[in-house]
């Protein structure tokens, strides 16, 4: 039986880097962001549902009109709720499909908004949080994206707080040093999970 760990962290936390280190150690990773992109790719499974709810402007010639949806969500916040109501059940179904194909001591479901989404918490037994100070999050995102601190803070305001994530997490990997330190902490966590789940 495979044990399932949810990997999460806020924007700029280093979650994706940590996921890469887990993958380097041979851990299976199911990435919900990748699934979401597949669902909304050209002729993706979600597109007919999106078009039915948001109209023909949302899907043009079999393609998801991201610019239109971004503007719609900005002007009508309820549109975000409607879009998530379409995507989230489809993502969960695909995660379950992939889970059924994996046999390992443990594997990971990578969910950026795991703290916010109870539906996704039901997919995992434990939650590991990649944690860092909000100031470090802002600095990292500014370096990689070109967004301003104000823009990044606005994104962070839409996500769970650091305190909320810490309250939910079973395990915490601090990403408060360099990338080599993060790699070593992932290795330590990996060995812990191997020992924990091999005795369960």
C-alpha positions in Angstrom: 0.0 0.0 0.0 1.3 3.4 -1.0 1.2 6.1 1.6 0.4 9.6 0.3 2.0 12.9 1.4 0.7 16.3 0.4 3.5 18.8 -0.5 2.5 22.4 -0.2 3.9 25.9 0.3 3.1 29.5 -0.6 4.3 31.4 -3.7 8.1 31.7 -3.6 8.5 29.2 -0.7 10.7 26.8 -2.8 8.0 24.1 -3.0 8.7 23.3 -6.6 12.5 23.1 -5.9 11.8 20.7 -3.0 9.5 18.6 -5.2 12.3 18.3 -7.7 14.6 17.1 -5.0 12.1 14.5 -3.8 11.8 13.4 -7.5 15.6 13.1 -7.7 15.4 10.6 -4.8 13.0 8.5 -6.8 9.7 9.6 -5.2 6.7 9.6 -7.4 5.2 13.1 -7.7 1.6 13.9 -8.8 1.6 17.6 -9.7 -1.8 19.2 -9.6 -0.6 22.3 -11.4 0.5 20.1 -14.3 -2.9 18.4 -14.3 -4.7 21.7 -14.3 -2.7 22.8 -17.3 -3.5 19.6 -19.1 -7.2 20.0 -18.4 -7.1 23.5 -19.9 -4.6 22.8 -22.8 -5.9 22.9 -26.4 -8.9 20.6 -26.6 -8.5 19.8 -22.9 -11.2 17.9 -21.0 -12.2 20.9 -19.0 -12.8 23.2 -22.0 -16.4 22.1 -22.9 -17.4 22.7 -19.2 -15.7 26.1 -19.2 -17.4 27.1 -22.4 -20.8 26.0 -21.1 -20.5 28.2 -18.1 -18.6 31.2 -19.4 -19.5 31.3 -23.0 -17.7 31.2 -26.3 -15.3 34.0 -25.4 -13.7 31.7 -22.8 -12.8 29.1 -25.4 -11.7 30.2 -28.8 -11.1 27.6 -31.5 -10.6 24.9 -29.0 -8.2 27.0 -26.9 -8.6 28.3 -23.4 -8.7 32.1 -23.5 -6.6 32.8 -20.4 -6.5 36.6 -20.9 -10.3 36.8 -21.1 -10.7 34.6 -18.0 -8.1 36.5 -16.1 -9.9 39.8 -16.8 -13.2 38.2 -15.9 -12.0 36.9 -12.6 -10.5 40.3 -11.8 -13.8 42.1 -12.5 -16.1 39.4 -11.2 -14.6 37.4 -8.2 -17.4 34.9 -8.3 -16.0 33.7 -11.7 -13.0 32.3 -9.9 -15.3 30.2 -7.7 -17.2 29.0 -10.8 -13.9 28.1 -12.6 -12.6 26.2 -9.5 -15.9 24.4 -9.2 -15.2 23.0 -12.7 -11.5 22.3 -12.4 -11.1 21.0 -8.9 -13.3 17.8 -9.2 -11.6 17.0 -12.5 -8.1 17.5 -10.9 -9.1 15.2 -8.0 -10.4 12.5 -10.4 -7.1 12.6 -12.3 -5.1 12.5 -9.1 -7.0 9.4 -8.0 -6.5 7.8 -11.4 -2.7 8.4 -11.2 -2.6 7.2 -7.6 -4.1 3.9 -8.5 -1.1 3.3 -10.9 1.7 3.9 -8.3 3.1 1.3 -6.0 5.7 2.6 -3.5 6.4 3.0 0.2 5.2 6.6 -0.2 4.5 9.1 -2.9 3.7 12.8 -3.1 0.7 14.9 -4.3 2.0 18.4 -5.0 -0.8 20.9 -4.2 0.1 24.6 -3.9 -3.2 25.5 -2.2 -3.5 22.5 0.0 -4.3 24.5 3.1 -7.1 26.3 1.3 -8.7 23.3 -0.4 -10.3 20.7 1.9 -11.2 18.6 -1.1 -7.5 18.0 -1.8 -6.6 17.3 1.8 -8.7 14.2 1.6 -6.2 12.8 -1.0 -3.3 12.5 1.5 -2.4 11.1 4.9 0.2 13.7 5.9 1.1 17.2 4.9 4.7 18.5 4.5 5.1 22.3 4.3 8.0 24.1 2.7 8.2 27.1 4.9 10.0 30.4 4.8 9.5 34.0 6.0 7.2 36.2 3.9 10.1 38.5 3.2 12.0 35.7 1.6 9.0 34.7 -0.5 8.7 38.2 -1.9 12.4 38.5 -2.7 12.4 35.1 -4.5 9.4 35.9 -6.6 10.7 39.4 -7.5 13.9 37.8 -8.7 12.3 35.2 -10.9 9.2 37.0 -12.2 9.7 40.7 -12.5 6.6 41.4 -10.4 6.7 44.2 -7.9 6.5 43.7 -4.2 3.0 45.2 -4.2 1.8 42.7 -6.8 3.4 39.7 -4.9 1.8 40.8 -1.7 -1.6 41.0 -3.4 -1.1 37.3 -4.6 0.0 36.3 -1.1 -3.1 38.0 0.4 -5.2 35.6 -1.7 -3.5 32.5 -0.2 -3.5 31.0 3.3 -1.3 32.7 5.8 1.9 31.2 7.0 0.3 30.6 10.4 -2.6 28.7 8.8 -0.2 26.5 6.8 1.9 25.7 9.8 -1.2 24.8 11.8 -2.2 22.3 9.2 1.2 20.7 8.5 2.3 17.5 10.0 5.9 18.1 8.9 7.8 21.3 8.1 10.9 21.8 6.0 12.4 25.2 6.6 13.7 26.8 3.5 15.6 29.6 5.2 19.1 29.0 3.9 20.5 28.1 0.5 19.4 25.5 -2.0 21.9 22.9 -0.8 20.5 23.2 2.7 17.0 22.6 1.3 18.3 19.6 -0.6 19.7 18.1 2.6 16.5 18.7 4.5 14.5 17.0 1.8 16.8 14.0 2.0 16.4 13.9 5.8 12.6 14.1 5.3 12.7 11.4 2.7 14.6 9.0 5.0 12.1 9.8 7.8 9.2 8.9 5.5 10.8 5.7 4.4 11.2 4.7 8.0 7.8 5.9 9.1 5.8 4.3 6.4 7.7 1.0 6.2 6.6 0.3 9.8 3.0 1.4 9.4 
